[in-house]
Amino acid sequence: MSGTTLSARRSARPRRWWIGLLSVLALLLSACGSGATASGGSAGEIDPNGTFRYVFVQNPSTFDPHRSANPWDMIFFRLVYDQLIMLDENDELAPQLATSWEFVDDETALEMELRDDVTFIDGTPFNAEAVKANLERAKTLETGTLKGQLARVESVEAVEEFKVRINLNGPGGDLPALFSATAGTMISPAAFGNPDLDQKPVGSGMATLVEYVPGQVSKYDRNEEYWDPEAAKAAHYEILVQTSATTRFNMLQTGQAELTYLDPSQAEQAEAAGLNSAPSKSLSIMSMYMNTGKPPFDDIRVRQAMEHAVDRQAIVDGVFFGLGEPVAQYMPPDHWAYNPDVTPDDPEYGYDPERARELLAEAGYPDGVDFEMLVPSLDDHRAVAEALVPMLAEVGLRATTRVVESPTTGVTFYGRQEGNVFPGMGAPFADPTLPYQASLPGQFSNPWNTTTDEFQQAWMDALSGATREARVDAIHRMVEAEKGIRKNFPIHAHFPPSAWTDRAVFPEGYEPAYAPTFRGVGVTA
């Protein structure tokens, strides 16, 4: 979605904790303001031998898509691998390796016609047998991460050399969207047994990995044999790793990179420095996650009190300088599956300190309760935690904080079940059922199996239907049913400012994203 159309609502209500929030602003304030309107890349002539450099905050977790549990890995995968389906600039599903697809036989199977001119970089031809091999590996790999997403796939048939049939054992309306992400990423079947596949990808993508230095940089050369010669506008691509927003900003200024994203406080500073800046296209939602397996958050009334204690608009305005939108669900407001009946303005979900205190008393905590908040070691997460602590204390939710390494947060919280709550940023998702899957039993992020029968049925119903229109009503019911569990709750849709230099060249309609793609992206001479 585009952040350029958002307008931040300003709250005029006084806050007793406002002075505390000002200290957060002081930590973030390298500049004050909001991003400029997106204007696209430079109009200069593209350098076909140029190098496009992007700065991100982390490595890929692996280059083996079937073992990837991190949706941010798609930033790297889309360079070296193709997907069966892709998202176009309007976020509509579009052909990539699959030229067409349709549900058949009363939606009990999905048939896909495939390109006939694609070869993996190791010389292996892409065909229906390659798709069959990939999906079967993803479903059965002992250390694989895609078994849940592909649970409705019963079997895969290579009907013809370039036609594949995916037989279903349940509703599979989410599969086309999933095939635009990790589940649809195609590896050369000849490379399945490569012991170094996690660091040396073997795909059919527009570029090939030529150097990988963990924690520093990954470098790519254009695949000169690629089936779409217009895809890689640069001869080389580099993704550099830098966790500091200030350093990322300086790298643009000094010509060390063409594109990155910044802290919201830096948007106006980027404009003043002659850079282009706009809120990023983003599906990421900042949320609060609660341990429902032990007191006090094993009681849904305490979880409800936590949500009522958080002033989402103040977080957006005070911490993120207006670049965001308060939400009470895991989709931003202009997503096709957004439920307009589940909003932060609803008295059931909105800011209401008095109701929060009542709920705590009903749960047996009339004098409040103490708990531990884990804080992932990222600047924006620390800032959110600093703002949340006085808000929560106002209603009697007294948090002590402990900073943990960001990549280990999930293992610490869900695996070892340390801490009571943590604020976290959701990753991009291919289908709206994915961020809600965590409220099903048997999930890594639900070791307590906190769920309801109503939600489980609604989630399954949300998979039924061959089109978005056919699915949307069930998805809305799923969103509403999840509020009866509330082991997590969303705070805001996150649109950090992207910034880029005049050397960056973007295709028509391109919007720099929080998780960008580089198809059609290049640099000027």
C-alpha positions as CSV (number, residue, x, y, z in Angstrom):
1,M,0.0,0.0,0.0
2,S,1.1,3.6,-0.5
3,G,1.9,5.7,2.5
4,T,1.7,8.9,0.5
5,T,-2.0,9.1,0.8
6,L,-2.1,8.9,4.6
7,S,-2.9,11.8,6.8
8,A,-2.1,11.7,10.5
9,R,-4.8,12.6,12.9
10,R,-3.6,14.8,15.8
11,S,-4.9,14.3,19.3
12,A,-5.7,17.4,21.4
13,R,-6.4,15.5,24.6
14,P,-3.9,16.2,27.5
15,R,-1.7,13.3,28.7
16,R,-0.2,13.0,32.1
17,W,2.6,11.0,30.7
18,W,3.3,13.5,27.9
19,I,6.5,14.7,29.5
20,G,7.8,11.2,29.5
21,L,7.0,10.9,25.8
22,L,8.9,14.0,25.0
23,S,12.1,12.2,26.3
24,V,11.5,9.7,23.5
25,L,11.3,12.4,21.0
26,A,14.6,13.8,22.2
27,L,16.2,10.5,21.5
28,L,14.8,10.3,18.0
29,L,15.1,13.9,17.1
30,S,17.7,14.4,14.4
31,A,15.1,16.3,12.5
32,C,11.4,16.9,12.8
33,G,8.7,16.5,10.1
34,S,7.1,14.1,7.7
35,G,8.2,12.7,4.4
36,A,7.8,14.3,1.0
37,T,5.5,13.1,-1.7
38,A,7.0,10.2,-3.7
39,S,8.3,11.5,-7.0
40,G,9.9,8.4,-8.6
41,G,13.5,8.1,-9.6
42,S,15.8,10.2,-11.7
43,A,14.9,11.0,-15.3
44,G,18.5,10.6,-16.4
45,E,19.7,8.0,-18.9
46,I,20.1,4.5,-17.3
47,D,23.7,3.1,-17.1
48,P,23.4,-0.5,-18.3
49,N,26.8,-1.2,-16.6
50,G,25.9,0.5,-13.3
51,T,25.6,-0.8,-9.8
52,F,22.4,-0.2,-7.7
53,R,23.0,-0.3,-3.9
54,Y,20.4,-0.7,-1.2
55,V,21.0,-0.5,2.5
56,F,19.0,-2.8,4.8
57,V,19.2,-3.7,8.5
58,Q,19.9,-7.4,8.3
59,N,21.2,-10.4,6.4
60,P,19.0,-13.0,4.8
61,S,18.4,-15.8,7.4
62,T,19.2,-18.3,4.6
63,F,19.3,-18.5,0.8
64,D,17.3,-21.8,0.9
65,P,13.6,-20.6,0.6
66,H,12.2,-23.8,2.0
67,R,14.1,-23.3,5.2
68,S,13.3,-19.6,5.5
69,A,11.2,-18.5,8.5
70,N,11.8,-14.8,7.9
71,P,9.5,-13.0,5.3
72,W,12.2,-10.2,5.0
73,D,14.3,-12.8,3.1
74,M,12.2,-12.1,0.1
75,I,14.1,-8.9,-0.5
76,F,17.1,-11.1,-1.3
77,F,15.2,-14.1,-2.9
78,R,13.5,-11.9,-5.5
79,L,16.9,-11.1,-7.0
80,V,18.2,-14.7,-7.4
81,Y,14.9,-16.7,-7.6
82,D,11.7,-16.4,-9.6
83,Q,8.3,-17.0,-8.0
84,L,5.4,-18.8,-9.7
85,I,3.3,-15.6,-9.4
86,M,4.3,-12.0,-8.7
87,L,2.7,-8.8,-7.3
88,D,2.6,-5.9,-9.7
89,E,2.9,-2.3,-8.7
90,N,-0.8,-2.2,-7.9
91,D,-0.4,-5.2,-5.6
92,E,-2.4,-7.4,-8.0
93,L,-1.3,-11.0,-8.7
94,A,0.5,-11.1,-12.0
95,P,2.2,-13.9,-14.1
96,Q,5.9,-14.7,-13.5
97,L,6.9,-18.3,-14.0
98,A,3.2,-19.2,-14.2
99,T,1.6,-17.5,-17.2
100,S,-2.0,-18.3,-15.9
101,W,-3.8,-20.2,-13.2
102,E,-7.3,-21.2,-12.3
103,F,-9.1,-23.3,-9.7
104,V,-10.9,-26.3,-11.3
105,D,-13.2,-29.1,-10.3
106,D,-15.2,-27.1,-7.7
107,E,-12.0,-25.6,-6.4
108,T,-10.5,-28.9,-5.4
109,A,-7.5,-28.3,-7.6
110,L,-5.4,-25.4,-8.9
111,E,-4.0,-25.7,-12.4
112,M,-1.1,-23.5,-13.7
113,E,0.3,-23.0,-17.2
114,L,4.0,-22.3,-17.0
115,R,6.7,-20.5,-19.0
116,D,8.5,-22.7,-21.5
117,D,11.7,-20.6,-21.9
118,V,13.2,-20.6,-18.4
119,T,16.4,-22.3,-17.3
120,F,18.0,-22.3,-13.8
121,I,21.5,-20.9,-13.6
122,D,22.9,-24.5,-13.3
123,G,21.4,-25.4,-16.7
124,T,18.4,-27.3,-15.3
125,P,15.3,-26.6,-17.3
126,F,12.2,-25.1,-15.5
127,N,9.0,-27.1,-16.2
128,A,6.1,-28.8,-14.4
129,E,8.4,-31.4,-12.9
130,A,10.5,-28.7,-11.3
131,V,7.4,-27.2,-9.7
132,K,6.3,-30.6,-8.5
133,A,9.7,-31.3,-7.0
134,N,9.8,-27.9,-5.3
135,L,6.4,-28.1,-3.7
136,E,7.0,-31.7,-2.6
137,R,10.3,-30.7,-1.0
138,A,8.7,-27.7,0.8
139,K,6.0,-30.0,2.1
140,T,8.3,-32.8,3.4
141,L,11.6,-31.2,4.3
142,E,12.4,-32.2,7.9
143,T,13.7,-28.7,8.7
144,G,11.3,-26.9,6.4
145,T,9.2,-23.9,7.3
146,L,6.5,-24.1,4.7
147,K,4.6,-27.2,5.8
148,G,1.8,-25.1,7.4
149,Q,1.3,-22.9,4.4
150,L,1.1,-25.9,2.1
151,A,-1.0,-28.1,4.4
152,R,-4.0,-27.9,2.0
153,V,-1.8,-29.3,-0.9
154,E,-2.6,-33.0,-1.2
155,S,-0.5,-33.8,-4.2
156,V,1.1,-32.3,-7.3
157,E,0.9,-33.6,-10.8
158,A,3.0,-32.7,-13.9
159,V,0.0,-32.9,-16.3
160,E,2.1,-31.7,-19.3
161,E,5.6,-30.5,-19.6
162,F,4.5,-26.9,-18.8
163,K,1.3,-27.5,-17.0
164,V,1.0,-28.5,-13.3
165,R,-2.0,-29.5,-11.3
166,I,-2.1,-29.0,-7.5
167,N,-4.7,-31.2,-5.9
168,L,-6.2,-29.9,-2.6
169,N,-7.4,-31.6,0.5
170,G,-9.2,-28.4,1.8
171,P,-9.7,-24.8,0.8
172,G,-6.8,-23.3,-1.0
173,G,-7.9,-19.8,-1.9
174,D,-4.7,-18.4,-0.3
175,L,-2.3,-20.4,-2.6
176,P,-2.0,-17.9,-5.5
177,A,-0.9,-15.2,-3.0
178,L,1.4,-17.6,-1.2
179,F,3.0,-18.5,-4.5
180,S,4.0,-14.9,-4.9
181,A,6.3,-15.3,-1.9
182,T,8.4,-18.0,-0.3
183,A,6.1,-20.9,-1.0
184,G,6.2,-20.1,-4.8
185,T,10.0,-19.5,-4.9
186,M,11.5,-22.0,-7.3
187,I,14.9,-23.7,-6.7
188,S,16.7,-25.8,-9.2
189,P,15.8,-29.4,-8.3
190,A,19.4,-30.4,-9.1
191,A,20.6,-28.2,-6.2
192,F,18.3,-29.6,-3.5
193,G,21.2,-31.7,-2.1
194,N,23.8,-28.9,-2.2
195,P,25.2,-28.6,1.3
196,D,25.8,-24.9,0.8
197,L,22.4,-24.0,-0.7
198,D,21.8,-21.8,2.3
199,Q,24.6,-19.5,1.2
200,K,24.8,-20.2,-2.6
201,P,21.3,-19.9,-4.2
202,V,20.6,-21.8,-7.4
203,G,17.5,-20.2,-9.0
204,S,16.4,-18.7,-12.3
205,G,16.3,-15.1,-11.1
206,M,17.3,-11.9,-12.8
207,A,20.6,-11.9,-10.9
208,T,23.1,-14.3,-9.5
209,L,24.8,-14.0,-6.1
210,V,28.6,-13.5,-6.6
211,E,29.7,-12.5,-3.1
212,Y,28.2,-12.9,0.4
213,V,29.8,-11.5,3.5
214,P,27.4,-12.1,6.5
215,G,26.7,-8.9,8.4
216,Q,28.1,-6.7,5.7
217,V,27.0,-7.1,2.1
218,S,25.6,-9.4,-0.6
219,K,26.6,-8.7,-4.2
220,Y,24.8,-9.8,-7.4
221,D,25.5,-9.7,-11.1
222,R,22.8,-9.5,-13.8
223,N,21.8,-12.9,-15.2
224,E,22.6,-12.3,-18.8
225,E,20.5,-15.4,-19.8
226,Y,17.4,-14.3,-18.0
227,W,14.1,-14.7,-19.8
228,D,13.0,-11.1,-19.2
229,P,15.8,-8.8,-20.5
230,E,14.0,-5.7,-19.1
231,A,14.1,-6.9,-15.5
232,A,17.7,-6.1,-14.4
233,K,18.3,-2.5,-15.5
234,A,21.7,-2.5,-13.6
235,A,24.6,-4.8,-14.2
236,H,25.2,-5.2,-10.5
237,Y,23.1,-5.0,-7.3
238,E,24.4,-4.8,-3.8
239,I,22.5,-5.1,-0.5
240,L,24.5,-3.6,2.3
241,V,23.8,-4.3,6.0
242,Q,23.6,-1.3,8.4
243,T,21.4,-1.2,11.5
244,S,22.0,2.5,12.3
245,A,19.6,4.8,10.6
246,T,22.0,7.7,10.9
247,T,24.7,5.7,9.1
248,R,22.2,4.7,6.4
249,F,21.3,8.3,5.9
250,N,25.0,9.2,5.6
251,M,25.6,6.5,3.1
252,L,23.1,8.1,0.8
253,Q,24.6,11.5,1.3
254,T,28.1,10.3,0.5
255,G,27.1,8.3,-2.6
256,Q,27.7,4.9,-1.0
257,A,24.1,3.8,-1.8
258,E,21.1,4.8,-3.8
259,L,18.1,3.6,-1.6
260,T,17.4,2.9,2.0
261,Y,14.7,3.5,4.7
262,L,15.2,5.9,7.6
263,D,13.8,6.7,11.0
264,P,10.7,8.9,10.7
265,S,12.6,11.7,12.5
266,Q,14.9,11.9,9.5
267,A,12.4,12.5,6.7
268,E,12.6,16.3,6.6
269,Q,16.4,16.1,7.1
270,A,16.6,13.9,4.0
271,E,14.7,16.5,1.9
272,A,16.9,19.3,3.2
273,A,20.0,17.3,2.1
274,G,18.6,17.0,-1.4
275,L,17.4,13.4,-1.2
276,N,14.1,12.1,-2.3
277,S,11.8,10.9,0.5
278,A,8.4,9.4,0.9
279,P,6.6,7.1,3.3
280,S,7.4,3.5,2.4
281,K,4.9,1.1,0.8
282,S,4.4,-1.3,3.7
283,L,2.3,-4.1,5.2
284,S,4.1,-4.1,8.5
285,I,2.1,-3.7,11.7
286,M,3.7,-2.8,15.1
287,S,2.0,-4.9,17.8
288,M,2.1,-5.9,21.4
289,Y,2.6,-9.6,22.0
290,M,1.5,-11.2,25.4
291,N,2.4,-14.4,27.1
292,T,-0.9,-16.1,27.7
293,G,0.6,-19.1,29.5
294,K,1.2,-17.4,32.8
295,P,-0.2,-14.6,35.0
296,P,-1.3,-11.9,34.5
297,F,-1.9,-12.2,30.8
298,D,-3.5,-15.6,31.0
299,D,-6.6,-13.7,31.8
300,I,-8.2,-12.1,28.7
301,R,-9.4,-9.2,30.8
302,V,-5.8,-8.2,31.5
303,R,-5.1,-8.5,27.8
304,Q,-8.1,-6.3,27.0
305,A,-6.9,-3.8,29.7
306,M,-3.5,-3.6,28.0
307,E,-5.1,-2.7,24.7
308,H,-7.3,0.0,26.3
309,A,-4.2,1.5,28.0
310,V,-2.4,2.2,24.7
311,D,-3.0,5.5,22.9
312,R,-2.2,4.5,19.4
313,Q,-2.4,7.9,17.9
314,A,0.0,9.3,20.4
315,I,2.5,6.6,19.4
316,V,2.1,7.5,15.8
317,D,2.4,11.2,16.4
318,G,5.0,11.2,19.1
319,V,7.3,8.4,18.2
320,F,6.8,8.1,14.4
321,F,6.2,11.8,13.6
322,G,2.8,11.1,12.0
323,L,4.2,8.4,9.6
324,G,1.7,5.7,10.4
325,E,-1.9,4.8,10.9
326,P,-3.5,3.5,14.2
327,V,-5.0,0.0,13.6
328,A,-6.8,-2.6,15.6
329,Q,-6.2,-5.4,13.0
330,Y,-3.2,-6.8,11.2
331,M,-3.9,-5.1,7.9
332,P,-3.5,-1.4,7.0
333,P,-6.7,0.6,6.1
334,D,-6.4,0.4,2.3
335,H,-5.6,-3.3,2.1
336,W,-8.2,-5.2,0.1
337,A,-9.1,-7.4,3.1
338,Y,-9.3,-4.7,5.7
339,N,-12.4,-5.0,8.0
340,P,-13.9,-1.5,8.4
341,D,-15.8,-2.6,11.5
342,V,-12.6,-3.3,13.6
343,T,-11.0,0.1,14.2
344,P,-9.2,1.8,17.1
345,D,-12.2,4.1,17.4
346,D,-14.4,1.2,18.5
347,P,-15.0,1.4,22.3
348,E,-14.1,-2.4,22.4
349,Y,-10.6,-1.8,21.2
350,G,-9.7,1.9,21.6
351,Y,-7.9,4.0,24.2
352,D,-9.8,4.0,27.4
353,P,-7.8,4.2,30.6
354,E,-10.8,4.1,32.9
355,R,-12.1,0.9,31.2
356,A,-8.6,-0.6,31.5
357,R,-8.6,0.0,35.3
358,E,-12.0,-1.6,35.6
359,L,-10.9,-4.7,33.7
360,L,-7.8,-5.1,35.9
361,A,-10.0,-4.9,39.0
362,E,-12.4,-7.5,37.6
363,A,-9.4,-9.8,36.9
364,G,-8.3,-9.5,40.5
365,Y,-5.7,-6.7,40.2
366,P,-7.4,-3.7,41.7
367,D,-4.0,-2.3,42.8
368,G,-2.4,-3.0,39.4
369,V,0.2,-5.6,38.5
370,D,3.9,-5.8,37.8
371,F,5.4,-7.6,34.7
372,E,8.4,-7.8,32.5
373,M,8.5,-6.3,29.0
374,L,11.1,-7.6,26.6
375,V,12.4,-4.9,24.1
376,P,14.0,-5.9,20.8
377,S,17.3,-4.1,20.4
378,L,16.2,-1.8,17.5
379,D,15.9,2.0,17.8
380,D,12.2,2.2,16.9
381,H,11.3,-0.7,19.2
382,R,13.2,1.0,22.1
383,A,11.3,4.2,21.4
384,V,8.0,2.5,21.4
385,A,8.8,0.8,24.7
386,E,9.8,4.1,26.2
387,A,6.5,5.6,25.2
388,L,4.4,2.6,26.3
389,V,5.8,2.3,29.9
390,P,4.2,5.5,31.2
391,M,1.0,4.9,29.3
392,L,0.6,1.4,30.9
393,A,1.7,2.6,34.3
394,E,-1.2,5.2,34.3
395,V,-3.7,2.3,34.5
396,G,-1.7,0.1,36.9
397,L,0.2,-2.0,34.4
398,R,3.7,-1.5,35.8
399,A,6.4,-2.7,33.3
400,T,10.1,-3.3,33.9
401,T,12.0,-3.6,30.6
402,R,14.8,-5.8,29.4
403,V,16.5,-5.3,26.1
404,V,17.1,-8.5,24.1
405,E,18.8,-9.1,20.7
406,S,16.2,-8.5,18.0
407,P,16.9,-11.7,16.0
408,T,16.5,-13.8,19.1
409,T,13.3,-12.2,20.4
410,G,11.0,-15.0,19.1
411,V,13.1,-17.8,20.6
412,T,13.4,-15.9,23.9
413,F,9.7,-15.2,24.2
414,Y,8.0,-18.2,22.6
415,G,10.8,-20.8,22.9
416,R,12.1,-20.2,26.4
417,Q,8.9,-18.3,27.4
418,E,10.8,-15.5,29.1
419,G,9.1,-12.2,29.8
420,N,5.4,-11.3,29.8
421,V,5.1,-9.0,26.8
422,F,7.1,-7.4,24.0
423,P,6.5,-4.8,21.2
424,G,7.3,-6.2,17.8
425,M,7.1,-5.2,14.1
426,G,5.2,-7.7,11.9
427,A,6.8,-8.7,8.6
428,P,5.2,-8.4,5.2
429,F,2.7,-11.0,4.4
430,A,1.5,-12.6,1.2
431,D,-2.0,-13.4,2.3
432,P,-4.1,-11.8,5.1
433,T,-4.6,-15.2,6.8
434,L,-0.8,-15.4,7.5
435,P,-0.6,-12.9,10.4
436,Y,-3.6,-14.5,11.9
437,Q,-2.2,-18.0,11.7
438,A,-0.4,-17.4,15.0
439,S,-3.7,-17.7,16.9
440,L,-4.2,-21.3,15.8
441,P,-3.1,-24.1,18.0
442,G,0.2,-25.8,17.3
443,Q,2.0,-22.7,16.1
444,F,5.5,-21.8,17.3
445,S,4.2,-18.3,18.3
446,N,1.3,-19.9,20.2
447,P,3.0,-22.5,22.5
448,W,0.1,-22.0,24.9
449,N,-2.5,-23.0,22.2
450,T,-4.6,-20.0,23.1
451,T,-7.5,-19.9,20.6
452,T,-11.2,-20.4,20.2
453,D,-13.3,-22.8,18.1
454,E,-15.0,-19.8,16.5
455,F,-11.7,-18.3,15.3
456,Q,-10.4,-21.6,14.0
457,Q,-13.5,-22.1,11.9
458,A,-13.4,-18.5,10.6
459,W,-9.7,-18.9,9.7
460,M,-10.4,-22.0,7.7
461,D,-13.4,-20.4,6.0
462,A,-11.1,-17.5,5.0
463,L,-9.2,-19.8,2.8
464,S,-12.3,-20.7,0.7
465,G,-12.9,-19.0,-2.6
466,A,-11.0,-18.5,-5.8
467,T,-11.1,-14.7,-5.8
468,R,-10.5,-11.9,-3.2
469,E,-14.2,-11.0,-3.5
470,A,-15.3,-14.5,-2.7
471,R,-13.0,-14.6,0.4
472,V,-13.4,-11.1,1.9
473,D,-16.5,-11.7,4.0
474,A,-14.9,-14.8,5.7
475,I,-11.7,-12.8,6.2
476,H,-13.7,-10.1,8.0
477,R,-15.2,-12.7,10.3
478,M,-11.8,-14.1,11.0
479,V,-10.6,-10.6,12.0
480,E,-13.5,-10.1,14.3
481,A,-13.2,-13.6,15.8
482,E,-9.5,-13.0,16.6
483,K,-10.4,-10.2,18.9
484,G,-12.0,-12.8,21.2
485,I,-8.6,-14.3,21.7
486,R,-6.4,-11.1,21.8
487,K,-3.1,-12.7,22.8
488,N,-1.7,-10.0,20.6
489,F,-3.0,-6.6,19.5
490,P,-2.0,-4.2,16.8
491,I,-0.8,-0.7,17.5
492,H,-0.2,0.9,14.1
493,A,0.5,0.4,10.5
494,H,4.1,1.3,9.9
495,F,5.3,3.5,7.0
496,P,8.9,4.5,7.6
497,P,10.3,7.0,5.2
498,S,12.2,5.6,2.2
499,A,15.0,7.8,0.9
500,W,16.8,7.7,-2.4
501,T,19.3,9.7,-4.5
502,D,18.8,11.2,-7.9
503,R,20.9,8.3,-9.3
504,A,18.1,5.8,-8.6
505,V,15.9,5.0,-11.6
506,F,12.5,3.3,-10.9
507,P,10.0,1.8,-13.4
508,E,6.6,3.5,-14.0
509,G,4.4,3.3,-11.0
510,Y,7.2,2.1,-8.6
511,E,6.8,3.0,-4.9
512,P,9.9,2.4,-2.7
513,A,8.8,-0.2,-0.1
514,Y,9.8,-1.2,3.4
515,A,10.6,-4.6,1.7
516,P,11.6,-3.4,-1.8
517,T,11.9,-5.3,-5.0
518,F,14.4,-4.3,-7.7
519,R,12.8,-5.5,-10.9
520,G,13.2,-2.6,-13.4
521,V,15.3,-0.6,-11.0
522,G,18.6,0.9,-12.2
523,V,21.0,3.8,-11.9
524,T,21.8,6.8,-14.1
525,A,25.1,7.0,-15.9
